[in-house]
Amino acid sequence: MSQLNPAEMSGTVMAVLDIARPAMESMQRRWPSSGRGFELTDMNREWPGNENGLGAVSRQAGLVFNRLLRPNTDLAIDFHTGTTGLDVSAFHIGDMRIPEVKTMMMLYPVPAIFDNPVYPGVLHNAYIDAGIPAFTPEVGAARRLDLAMIPLFVEGTMNVFKHYGMVPGAIGRTAADANVYIGKSAVPVLTTHGGFIELLVKLNAKVTPGQKVAIQRNAFGEVVAEYTSPVNGLVGGLRSDATSEPGNVLLFILADAAPVSGAAPYSE
């Protein structure tokens, strides 16, 4: 926003921060509520919300979407970071079948795109349902100031403004410069045991089916599990905690195609 000069602009840029304020205050993605017994609700599964809904989260989403976001938006960019506990690469989530969504995502010098609308209830899908092209940039790991990654998204966002004639200037680096990888699904590798994790791959590494990606040991150093990739693809996220209980996401892979039989879709 600090790079925008209103005197040179054609159009309006609206930045909305801290939409889920109680979640922000408790430093988590979920909004705590005690209305019907203590609940934790992810607001990014509630859009477009309901102004007269049963819970505070749905009402907040409905009010913000109906009275602020939808009436004032022609194109939308919903910035996120990854989930706490994961190191995450720079990538976008969006449906490239929608021409304006594809155009916007390809204007960023970001190395990966998850070409998928993902789950219902996320903000960019509420925009799409309202006829407003939108996508979600994932700006790395949660709670981390990544001074190398952030400029990629600033440059890409300025490219979007320039492409649509909102600000003057030449387009900078784009997805072509980043040799972007486009994945059709995001496939998790889940832990089956508890114990200490030794990762054998890094973020943005290419993997193949059957390739060993991690080893898990118990407190005596004995190997209790070994994990392999179920698909061809690019490592988009890695568990950052040294230990894991059964069922956690160990890593997720942006895959070339739909997951092979038996591989669950990424659910978070």
WORAKA-V562787 format. One record per pair of residues at least 24 apart in sequence whose ideal C-beta (glycine too) atoms are under 10 Angstrom apart, sorted by the first residue. I is the first residue (numbers start at 0). J is the second residue. If there is no record, write none. Layout:
# WORAKA-V562787
I;J, I;J
This chain:
# WORAKA-V562787
0;153, 0;156, 1;153, 2;153, 2;156, 2;157, 2;160, 2;166, 3;157, 3;160, 3;165, 3;166, 4;166, 4;167, 7;165, 7;166, 7;167, 7;168, 8;160, 8;164, 8;165, 8;166, 8;167, 9;160, 9;163, 9;164, 9;165, 9;166, 9;167, 10;73, 10;74, 10;160, 10;163, 10;164, 10;165, 10;166, 11;71, 11;72, 11;73, 11;165, 12;76, 12;156, 12;159, 12;160, 12;165, 12;166, 13;67, 13;68, 13;71, 13;72, 13;75, 14;76, 14;78, 15;63, 15;67, 15;68, 15;71, 15;72, 15;75, 15;77, 16;78, 18;42, 18;43, 18;46, 18;59, 18;60, 18;63, 18;64, 18;67, 18;68, 18;77, 18;122, 19;43, 19;45, 19;56, 19;59, 19;60, 19;63, 20;59, 21;55, 21;56, 21;59, 22;56, 26;83, 26;141, 26;142, 27;83, 27;141, 28;79, 28;80, 28;82, 28;83, 28;141, 28;267, 29;56, 30;54, 30;55, 30;56, 30;59, 30;60, 31;55, 31;56, 32;56, 41;120, 41;121, 41;267, 42;120, 42;121, 42;122, 43;77, 43;79, 43;118, 43;120, 43;121, 43;122, 43;123, 43;124, 43;125, 43;135, 44;118, 44;119, 44;120, 44;121, 44;122, 45;120, 45;121, 45;122, 45;125, 46;77, 46;119, 46;120, 46;121, 46;122, 46;123, 46;124, 46;125, 46;126, 46;128, 47;120, 47;122, 47;124, 47;125, 47;126, 47;128, 47;129, 48;120, 48;122, 48;125, 60;120, 60;122, 60;125, 63;122, 64;122, 64;125, 64;126, 64;129, 65;129, 68;122, 68;125, 68;126, 68;129, 68;131, 68;133, 69;125, 69;126, 69;129, 69;130, 69;131, 70;129, 72;126, 72;129, 72;131, 72;132, 72;133, 73;99, 73;130, 73;131, 73;132, 73;163, 74;99, 74;100, 74;102, 74;103, 74;126, 74;131, 74;132, 74;133, 74;134, 74;159, 74;160, 74;163, 74;165, 75;100, 75;103, 75;122, 75;123, 75;125, 75;126, 75;127, 75;129, 75;131, 75;132, 75;133, 75;134, 75;135, 76;103, 76;104, 76;107, 76;123, 76;126, 76;132, 76;133, 76;134, 76;135, 76;136, 76;152, 76;155, 76;156, 76;159, 77;121, 77;122, 77;123, 77;124, 77;125, 77;126, 77;133, 77;134, 77;135, 77;136, 78;135, 78;136, 78;137, 78;138, 78;152, 78;156, 79;121, 79;122, 79;123, 79;135, 79;136, 79;137, 79;138, 79;139, 79;141, 80;136, 80;137, 80;138, 80;139, 80;140, 80;141, 80;142, 80;143, 80;145, 80;148, 81;137, 81;138, 81;139, 81;140, 81;141, 81;142, 81;143, 81;235, 81;236, 81;237, 81;239, 81;251, 81;267, 82;137, 82;140, 82;141, 82;236, 82;248, 82;251, 82;267, 83;140, 83;141, 83;142, 83;239, 83;240, 84;140, 84;141, 84;236, 84;238, 84;239, 84;240, 84;243, 84;247, 84;248, 85;139, 85;140, 85;141, 85;202, 85;235, 85;236, 85;237, 85;238, 85;239, 85;240, 85;247, 85;248, 85;249, 85;250, 85;251, 85;267, 86;139, 86;140, 86;141, 86;143, 86;198, 86;201, 86;202, 86;234, 86;235, 86;236, 86;237, 86;238, 86;239, 86;250, 87;137, 87;138, 87;139, 87;140, 87;141, 87;143, 87;145, 87;148, 87;202, 87;235, 87;236, 87;237, 87;239, 87;251, 88;137, 88;139, 88;140, 88;148, 88;180, 88;201, 88;202, 88;203, 88;204, 88;233, 88;234, 88;235, 88;236, 88;237, 88;253, 89;136, 89;137, 89;138, 89;139, 89;145, 89;147, 89;148, 89;149, 89;151, 89;152, 89;155, 89;177, 89;202, 89;203, 89;235, 90;135, 90;136, 90;137, 90;138, 90;139, 90;179, 90;180, 90;181, 90;182, 90;185, 90;203, 90;233, 90;235, 90;236, 90;253, 91;123, 91;134, 91;135, 91;136, 91;137, 91;152, 91;155, 91;174, 91;179, 91;181, 92;116, 92;117, 92;121, 92;123, 92;134, 92;135, 92;136, 92;137, 92;185, 93;117, 93;123, 93;124, 93;127, 93;132, 93;133, 93;134, 93;135, 93;136, 94;123, 94;124, 94;127, 94;132, 94;133, 94;134, 95;134, 95;181, 95;183, 97;127, 97;132, 97;133, 97;134, 98;132, 99;131, 99;132, 99;133, 99;134, 99;163, 100;126, 100;127, 100;132, 100;133, 100;134, 101;132, 101;134, 101;174, 101;181, 102;132, 102;159, 102;162, 102;163, 103;132, 103;133, 103;134, 103;136, 103;155, 103;156, 103;158, 103;159, 103;162, 103;163, 104;134, 104;135, 104;136, 104;155, 104;159, 104;173, 104;174, 104;179, 104;181, 105;155, 105;158, 105;162, 105;173, 105;174, 105;175, 105;177, 105;179, 105;181, 106;154, 106;155, 106;156, 106;157, 106;158, 106;159, 106;160, 106;161, 106;162, 106;163, 106;170, 106;171, 106;172, 106;173, 106;174, 106;175, 107;134, 107;136, 107;151, 107;152, 107;153, 107;154, 107;155, 107;156, 107;157, 107;158, 107;159, 107;171, 107;172, 107;173, 107;174, 107;176, 107;177, 107;179, 108;150, 108;151, 108;152, 108;154, 108;155, 108;158, 108;171, 108;172, 108;173, 108;174, 108;175, 108;176, 108;177, 108;178, 108;179, 109;136, 109;137, 109;138, 109;148, 109;151, 109;152, 109;154, 109;155, 109;172, 109;173, 109;174, 109;177, 109;179, 110;151, 110;174, 110;176, 110;177, 110;178, 110;179, 110;180, 110;202, 110;203, 110;233, 110;235, 111;137, 111;174, 111;177, 111;178, 111;179, 111;180, 111;181, 111;182, 111;202, 111;203, 111;232, 111;233, 111;234, 111;235, 111;253, 112;136, 112;174, 112;177, 112;179, 112;180, 112;181, 112;182, 112;183, 112;253, 113;137, 113;180, 113;181, 113;182, 113;183, 113;184, 113;185, 113;233, 113;235, 113;251, 113;253, 113;254, 113;265, 114;181, 114;182, 114;183, 114;184, 114;253, 115;182, 115;183, 115;184, 115;185, 115;253, 115;264, 115;265, 117;185, 117;264, 117;265, 117;266, 117;267, 118;264, 118;265, 118;266, 118;267, 137;235, 137;236, 139;202, 140;202, 140;236, 140;237, 140;239, 141;239, 143;239, 151;177, 180;205, 180;232, 180;233, 180;235, 180;253, 180;255, 181;233, 181;253, 181;255, 182;230, 182;231, 182;232, 182;233, 182;235, 182;251, 182;252, 182;253, 182;254, 182;255, 182;256, 183;232, 183;253, 183;254, 183;255, 183;256, 183;257, 183;258, 184;230, 184;232, 184;251, 184;252, 184;253, 184;254, 184;255, 184;256, 184;257, 184;258, 184;262, 184;264, 184;265, 185;230, 185;232, 185;235, 185;236, 185;251, 185;252, 185;253, 185;254, 185;258, 185;264, 185;265, 185;266, 185;267, 186;228, 186;229, 186;230, 186;232, 186;235, 186;250, 186;251, 186;252, 186;253, 186;254, 186;257, 186;258, 186;259, 186;262, 186;263, 186;264, 186;265, 187;229, 187;236, 187;247, 187;248, 187;249, 187;250, 187;251, 187;252, 187;258, 187;262, 187;263, 187;264, 187;265, 187;266, 187;267, 188;212, 188;213, 188;226, 188;227, 188;228, 188;229, 188;230, 188;234, 188;237, 188;238, 188;247, 188;248, 188;249, 188;250, 188;251, 188;252, 188;262, 188;263, 188;265, 189;226, 189;243, 189;245, 189;246, 189;247, 189;248, 189;249, 189;250, 189;251, 189;263, 189;265, 189;266, 190;215, 190;223, 190;224, 190;226, 190;238, 190;242, 190;243, 190;244, 190;245, 190;246, 190;247, 190;248, 190;249, 190;250, 191;215, 191;223, 191;224, 191;225, 191;226, 191;243, 191;245, 191;246, 191;249, 192;216, 192;217, 192;222, 192;223, 192;224, 192;226, 192;243, 192;244, 192;245, 192;246, 193;217, 193;218, 193;223, 193;224, 193;242, 193;243, 193;244, 193;245, 193;246, 193;247, 194;218, 194;219, 194;220, 194;221, 194;222, 194;223, 194;224, 194;241, 194;242, 194;243, 194;244, 194;245, 195;220, 195;223, 195;240, 195;241, 195;242, 195;243, 196;224, 196;226, 196;237, 196;238, 196;239, 196;240, 196;241, 196;242, 196;243, 196;247, 196;249, 196;250, 197;222, 197;225, 197;241, 198;226, 198;234, 198;237, 198;238, 198;239, 198;249, 198;250, 199;225, 199;226, 199;227, 200;228, 200;234, 200;237, 200;250, 200;252, 201;234, 201;237, 202;233, 202;234, 202;235, 202;236, 202;237, 202;250, 203;233, 203;234, 203;235, 203;253, 204;228, 204;232, 204;233, 204;234, 204;237, 204;250, 204;252, 205;231, 205;232, 205;233, 205;234, 205;252, 205;255, 206;230, 206;231, 206;232, 206;233, 206;234, 206;250, 206;252, 206;254, 207;231, 207;232, 208;232, 208;254, 208;259, 208;262, 212;237, 212;249, 212;250, 212;252, 213;237, 213;238, 213;243, 213;249, 213;250, 215;242, 215;243, 215;249, 218;242, 224;249, 226;250, 228;252, 228;254, 228;262, 229;254, 229;258, 229;259, 229;260, 229;261, 229;262, 229;263, 230;254, 230;255, 230;256, 230;257, 230;258, 230;259, 230;262, 231;255, 231;256, 231;259, 232;256, 232;258, 235;265, 236;265, 236;267
